[in-house]
Amino acid sequence: MPSKDTQTSTSTALNSLAVQCEICPKQCVIGDGQSGDCRIRINRGGKLLATTFARPCALHVDPIEKKPLFHFLPSSRIFSIATVGCNMHCKNCQNWEISQSGPLETNETYALEPDALVDLARKSDCDSIAYTYTEPVVYYEYTLETSKAARRAGMRNALVTAAYINPGPLRELCRVTDAATVDVKFIDDSLYRSNCDGSLQPVLNALKIFREEGVWLEVSNLTIPTLNDDDASIRKLCDWIVQELGPDVPLHFLRFHPLYRLRHLPATPEDTLERAREIAMRAGVHFCYVGNIRGTPSENTYCPSDRTLLIRRLGLQMLENHLTKDGACPTCGQKIPGVWS
Ligand code: SF4
């Protein structure tokens, strides 16, 4: 049985029963009976409702490496949830069937209030919950309340997000968030606009807020042939990360597969991803990984000081972990940033 819609607290009443949503930079002004751009926040009689609250459409147990999170509870299982809806409309979306759907367009939804979801995660032998697959920003209230319930139960929370969110709601969410992995799609505003229906600066602001609020942060970049795979773009992204977030934020270059509205482009060649990783290391990024390619040494973690192999991975599996108990290199003793236990 579906749960009731939940009224949002992040909206402003306007004239004629219109309301303005304040969750993300789109700041949608929504007339009575209409939805915002994400399609799931709906104005009913002057009240803005989060219509997917407690109605997830996806529930899975994933290896945490899949998020990708490589420096946060490695090799653990993470209970992963999503509702329909997204505030971006990326032409390359891998989950477009659910991210671009409205609340009545998906056949399968579950009825799971936050405490029940946390119970289910516990029974599934998970110590953490990921808000993922679509965009936790648009099911903000469900993410927030479930994160609070998870914290009460001694569990941890991870956001997998494009970080297109306003500073106020983000800072509130950070109070109950332990880790975030942010997909920085481009380091170019015009590409954000043409490919995602978003913009760059709010994402950069959000990345800095995650760091300021002490949330463990990793960054990923889907490297798409002809769009963002040139040396200058890669270098610009890496320089920004090193200068604004610091060299210890892990960076993942992920292989693109032709999907949704970019089926005419080829998959990213492995060479391109390895070249991107080399550029990142030269720019000063300490931990850079290549993803969606199985069996490359570039998915391992090495000590930035003496290049000792610290964690060996194959795909999403951790095969060896040589870190000391307190998360240091066993050879030179350098502390490796991350949340290791
Ligand atoms: S969260 Fe949805 S309704 Fe709110 S401003 Fe963003 S796109 Fe609009």
Residues whose N, C-alpha, C, O or C-beta is under 5 A from the ligand:
A	BS01	SF4	C21 I23 C24 K26 Q27 C28 G36 D37 C38 R41 N87 V138
